Amino acid sequence: MATHGPRVSIGVPVYNGENYLAETLDSILAQTFTDFELIISDNASTDRTEAICRKYAAQDHRIRYIRSASNLGAARNYNRAFELATGEYFKWNGHDDPLAPPFVERCVEVLDRDPGIVLCFARNRAIDERGEDYDVGALTARTFAPKPQLESPEAHVRFYHAVVADHPQGAIFGLIRRSVLAQTALIGSYRMSDLTLLGELALRGRFHQVSETLQGRRFHARQGRNVYRTGHLREMWFDPSRSQTRHHPYLRLFREHVNAVRRAAPDARTRSICYWYMALWVVKYVCFRAPLKALLGGPYRFVKATGGPRVARLLARTGLW
């Protein structure tokens, strides 16, 4: 009888994740789609993470547990989980984000049905430490809204809605074609590099969002954004070797987005449009953030308030406000 590897690989990068790891692993092992491997990439945790992982690995042959001798940084740890994968489809999963049982099955159905879709994800449910509904606020709630534009046949439209407009919450934790993901730069060793990866994937193919709410997005006190409060600490979280270097995060992000467009845009027209969108991105994410926001934010709001409905519609359409 012919043998084959698992169709799906799920990578769980973790560092000191004893708080929610067991709950998340249980939710993955309870998937209705069972032809998968589970790769746990432990970034030299110092809490009970190792003991939890070894216990689960001993109980289920689908689990592979790999532990680093030292802290590699989040970027290398995420990428190692992917590099060890053998499945046709791949998914990263946060150690604190549980899945509903049908998640993998629904996403596999979509990817099997349409080869033009490179990433399938589900609607997210924001949860707190106890797994109850968490109020993300009006601004953050926009990123949880459906993103049908990501399924557009036009690559530049998908790029715009993945990069310039509000970023699709949970998309980076969707199920991705491994062959397409292998063509990208993966997770870079700089802040917000997952957004660059989403932009590049959007240029390479369509996204599909399952209408059901099948992913949990947990907000808690020990989250990275709460533990690593300063920009420099967050840079070190991605790459500990950057302890002596500091870069403006949005300037680096701009350069990486432009590089992604150069690599992945399917034609010259798309490339030109995406470069124009990056000019809008600079206005939104660089010019109107501190310290320039104090200088330019007042005139910007004045134009918006006095320009009438036409200006308001233009600003809404470009995502600049």
N, C-alpha and C positions, 0 to 999 in steps of 0.2 A: 504494500500500500504506500502511495506517495505521501511524504510528509511535507509540511509547510510550516513556516513561522506564523506568529500571531498577526492578525490583520491590523491590530491597533496597538500602539505603544503609548503608555501614559507615564510621563515623567513628573516626579514630585521632588523638586529641589527643597531642601529644608535646612534650617540652622536654628537650633534650640527651639524646636517646635513641639515640645511635650504637651503644651496646653491643649491643642486641638488636633494633633496628628492622628490619634487613634480614631476619632470620630470621622475624619476625612478618609482614612484608609478603609474604614467600614463602608462608607458610602460608595467608594470606588469598587470594592469587592462585591457590592450588592447590585452592580449594574446588570440589567437584563441582557445586554450583549456581553458575552463571556469570553470571546476570542481575543484576548488582549494580554499584554505583558505590562507589569507595573515596575518601573525603575525608580527607586528611591535614591537620590543623590544627596548624601549627608555632608554638609560643609564643616566637618570637624566640630560637631555640636558638643557642648560641655554639660548639658542637662541629661534627662532620661531618654532623649531621642534615640540613641543607639539601642538601648534595651528594648524599646517599643518596636523598632524596626526589625530587630533580629527575631523577636517573638512572632511577628506577623510573617516574616520570610520563612520561618520554620513550619508555619501552618499552611502556606499556600505556595505551590510550585511556580505560580505566575509572577511571583515577586522576586526582583533582584535588588539587593541592598549593596550600595557602594559608598564607602566612607573615605573622606579625605583625611590625610594626616595633619594638614594645616588648613587654615581658612583661605580659600581660593578667591573669595569675593562672589557676590551673587551672580554676576554675568557669566563667569566661567562655570559656576555650578549649574546654572540653567542650561548652558550650552553642552556641558558634559552629559546631562540627562538626555538631550537630543542625540548626541553623537553615539550613545550606546543603544539607541533605538533600532529596531529591525522591522517594525510594522509598516504597512502601506500608509497608514494615517498616524499622526502624532498629536499628542496634547500635553501641554504643561498644566499642572494643577497645583495651586497653592496649598501648603500644608494645613491651612485654616479654612479652606473653602470647600464645603461639602457639595456633593452632586446628588440630584434626584436620580432614582434608578434608571429611567429611560434615556438619560442624557446621551450616552455613547450610541445607543441604538438609533435614536432619532438623527443624530449627525451622520452616522454611517449611511443611513438610507438616503440622505440628501447628496452626499458625495458620490455614492455609487450611481445615483440616478443622473447626475449632471457633471460631466468631466470639466466643465468650464468654471465650476466653483472650487476655489482653492482652500477656503476656510469656512467652517460652519460652527456657529455658536448659538447659544440660547439666551433668552431674556434672563436677567439677573434679579435676584431678590437680595436686597440689603438686609443683613442680619447683625445682631449684636453678640456680646459674649455668650449669651444664653440661647442663641439661635432664634430669637424673636425678631420681629420686624424692627428695622432701624431707620429713623428719619434722616435721610441724606440732605435735606434742604432743597430749596427750589433750583438753585444753580446746578448742584450736582445731579439732581434728578433728571436734567436734560440729557446727561450721558447715559442714563438708564432707559431712555425712550427708544422705540424701534428705529432702525436705520435702513429703510428700504433702498436708499440711494446707493448703498454699498453693493447692491446687486445690479447696478447699471452696467450695460454693455460697454460704456465709455470709460476707459481707464482713468482719464483725468477727473471725471466726476467722482469715481470711487476714491481717488487720491485726495480730492478736496474734502470729502466728508470723513475721511479717516485721519486727516492731518490738520486741516485749517479749521473746519467746523468742530463741534464738540466731539471728542474722541469716543468711540463706541465702547461702553463699559463691558468688560469681560471678553472682548473679542480675542485678546492675546491668549486667553485660556480656552479658545475654541479648538475644534478638531481640524488639523491642517494636513494637507497632502505632504508627506515627507519629502517626495521628490522635488516639490516646489520650494519648501522651506530650506532644503539643502543648497539652493541656488542663491540664497540671501546672505547677508552679513550676520545673521542671527542676532543675539542680544549683545550689544556693544558694552564696553566697560566704561560707560558714562551715564549720567543721570537721564532718565526718561528715554533710554534707548529702545524700550519696547514700542514707543510711538513711531520711531524710525522704521522698525521692523514691520509694523502694521501698514505704514505707508508703502513700503516696498512690496509687501504681499498684495495690497490693493492694486498696484500697478500690474502685477503678474496674473491676476484673475479675480473673479467675483467672490464676494462674501454672501453668505445666507444666514439670516437670523431666524431660528426656530421660534415660533410664536409662543410656545409654552415657556413658563418660568422654571428652568431646570438647573440653574447654577446659583449657589449661594455666594455672596460677596460679603465677607465678615469684616466688621469694623470693631476694633478692640484696642485696649491700652498698649498692648505689646506689639502692635503693628509697626512696620518699618518707619512709616511717616511720623509715628509718635515717639519711637525710640531714638531715631536718627533725626533730630529736630533741625539741625543746621544743614545748609547746602553742602558744606565740606564733609560732614559726617555721612551724608547720603552718597556723596562721591566715593567715599571709602567703603561704603557698603557694597557698591558695585565692584570696586577694585581696590583692595587694601594697599596696593603699591602706589596709589596716588596720594599718599598721606602728606607729601611735601609739595603737591601741585594744586593750583586752583585755576579754574577756567570759568568764564561766564557761561552758565549752562545753556542759555538759548543761542548763543553764538555757535557753540559746538553742535547743538541740535540742528541749527540751520545748515551748517556745513554737511552734516550727515544726511539730512533730508535731500539736499542737492545731489550728493553722491548717489543716493538711492535712486533718484530720478534718472541720473546719467546711466546707471546700471540697468534699470528695469523698465523704463518707458518703452513701449512697443514701437514707436515711430517718432519722427522729428516734430510733428504737429503736437502730439501728446506731451513731448518733452518741453516744448515752448510754452504750452498752456500751464504746465505744472510749475515752471519757473516763475510765471506770472503769479500763480497762486502763492508761491513762496514769498513774493514781495508783499502780498496781503498778510501772510503769516507773520512777517517781520513787524508790520504795523500792529497786528493784534497782540503778539506775544513778546515783542521787544520794546517797541515805542511806548506802549501803554502799560508797562510794568515799571515798578520802582527801579531807579530813581527818576526815569524820564516821565513816568506817569504824572508826577507832581507838576512837571513843566508843561506837558502836552494834554493832560486829561481835561483841564478846564476848558480850553478852546474846543476840544473835541466834543465835549458835552454841550457846549453852546451851539455848535453847528448842528448837532443832532436835535436839540430842542427847538431851534429857530428855522431849520431847513424845511419844515413841512413834511407831509406824508411821503413825498417822493424820496427825500433823503433818508427818512426812517426806513422805508422799504429797501433801499439800496444797502443800508448798513445791515439790516436783517438778512438780506440775501447773501452778502459777502461773509457774514458771520463775525464781523468786526466788533459788534456790540451786543 
